Amino acid sequence: MSDTPAPEFSRMTDATRFDGEPVTIAANESERAALAARFGLISIDKLEAEVVLSPDDNAVLANGTLKASVVQTCAVSGDDLPVEIVEPLALRFVPETEAPTEEEEIELTEEELDEIPFTGRHFDLGEAVAQSLALAIDPYATGPEADEVRKNGPLGDNEPSGPFAALAKLKK
C-alpha cells in the first residue's frame, strides 16, 4: 500500500477518448479548499480547465486553458490578495515505461521534460491541472499596499538594523 495521499482534484480520463469535443473539468468546493491548503493559499474560489485531447503516437496531448481565481497573501504587506489566473495548457501524457537500471544513463530531450507518465488506460487530468495551477501562482505577488509598506516598514528606513546596530546603540 502506498503512503502517497490521493490527489485532492482527481479526474481520471480515458486515454482513448478522442472525439474532438473539449473536456471541461472544475474543482468543487471541498477540492478547492484542499488544494488551497496544499498550495499555501488563503482560498481558491474557482478552478476549471477546458482541454481538447488528441492522439500523439502512443501518447495523449491535452491542449486548452486553465482558469482560476485564488486569494493569496501579499508577499510584502501580508494582506489578502485576490488573483485571476488564465494559463494555456499543453500537457503530454505518455504511457509509463520500465524504469532504467541504476547504471543506465538517461538523457532527456526538451520535449520529454514536460511529459506526464500514466499506467493503464487512464491518466489523471485533474492532478495535472492542479500542478499547472501551482506553477502559475506567483509566490512573490504583491498588492496595492506593498509600496507603502516598503516605504514605511522596517526595510524602508535608513536606520542600521541587526545585531551590530543594537550593539552600536549600547555603546552610546
N, C-alpha and C positions, 0 to 999 in steps of 0.2 A: 504494500500500500504506500502511495506517495505522500510525502509531507507537504507538497505544494498545494496551497489553498486553491479552490476553484475560482476562476475569474468572476469578477463582480458583474460583468456585462458580456455574457457568453451568448453568441448567436452562431450555432453550428450551421454551416452552409454546405449544401451538396456540391461537390467539386465537378459534377457532370451536368449542372444546370446552366444551359447557355441558350436561353430563349430570346435574348436581346432586350428584354424588359429590365428596367432599373430595379435593383433590390434596395429597399429602404428599411433601415433599422433605426430604432430610437430607444434610448435607455429610459426605464421607468423611474419613479421617484426613489425607490429603495436602491436601485442600481446606481443612480446618480449620487446618492448620499454615500454609498460605499466607495465609489470612485473618488469623491471629494476627499474622503478620509485618506485613501491610498496616496493621492497626489498632494496632500497638504493644502487643500483649498478650503475656503470657507463654505462654498457651495457650488454645485453645478446645477443650474436652472434648466438647461437644455443640452442634450447631446443626441445628435442624429447624423446619419450618413446616408447618402444615396450613391450607389455604385452600379456599374454595368460589368457583368462578368463575361470574360471571353477566353477561349482556349489559347494556349501558347505552348505548342508541343505537348509535353505531359504536365505542364503547369497551368495555373489559372491566373489570369490578370483581372484585377479589380480596380477600375478607374472611376473616379467620381469626386464627391465633395463631402467634407466633414464640416458640420456647423455646430457650434457650442456657445452657450452663454455661461460664463463662470464668474464667481466672485472670489478674488484672491486678496492677499494682504499687500498693501503698498510696501515696497522694499525700503522706503525711507521713513514715511510717516507712521506706518503701521495701520493706516485706515483701510476700511473695506474698499476694494477697487473692482467694480464691475468691468468685465472684458468680454467682447464679442470676438469669437474666433471663426474664421472661414478659411479652410485649408483644402487645397487639392489633394486627393488621394491617388496614389499609383502604387498598388500593392501587387506582389507576385507570390503566389502560394505554390510551393513545389513539394512533390512527394518526398518524404524523408528517405534518405539512403542510408546504407550501413555506415557506421562511424569508422573513420580510418584508424589504423593501429597507431600506437604512440610513436613508432619510428617513422611513420609515413608523414611527409611534409605536405601541408595544404597550402595552395596558393589560390586566392580568390580573385576573380575579376571584379571590376567596379559594379557590374550589374548583379553579381551574386551577393554583394554585401547587404542588400535590402530584401533578400528572399526570406519568406516565412515558411518553414517546413511544416508538413502535416502528415499524419498517417491515416490509412484507410481511405474512405470516400468523402470525408467531411473535413472542413477546416473551420476555425473559429474567427469569423469575420468581426464579431463584437470585440473580442480581445485585441485584434489588430487595430480597430478603430480607437479603442481606449488607449493603446500605446501611442498611436498617432496623435491623440489629444495631448498626452503627456509631453511629447516632443514639441508641440506647438505652443505650450504655455511658456511665457517669458518669466523666468524666475526672478528677474530684477525689475519687473514692471513698476512704474511709479505713477502716482496720481497727481491731481492738480495742486495739492498742498505740498508736494515734495520740495519745490524750490524754496518755499517759505521755511520749511522745517530745516533744510540745509543751511539757510542763511542765519536762522536764529538758534539753531541747535548747537550741540557741543562740537560739531565738526566745522561750523561756520565761524567760530570766534578765532581770534588770533592769539589767544592766551595759550601758553605752553601747557601741555597736559601730559599725563602719565606719571610714572613713579619719580622721575627726575624733577619734574615740575613741583611735585609735592615736597621733595627734599629741599628744593630751592626756597620754597616758602618757609620751611622750618629754619633754614639758615638765616633768614631775615629776622 
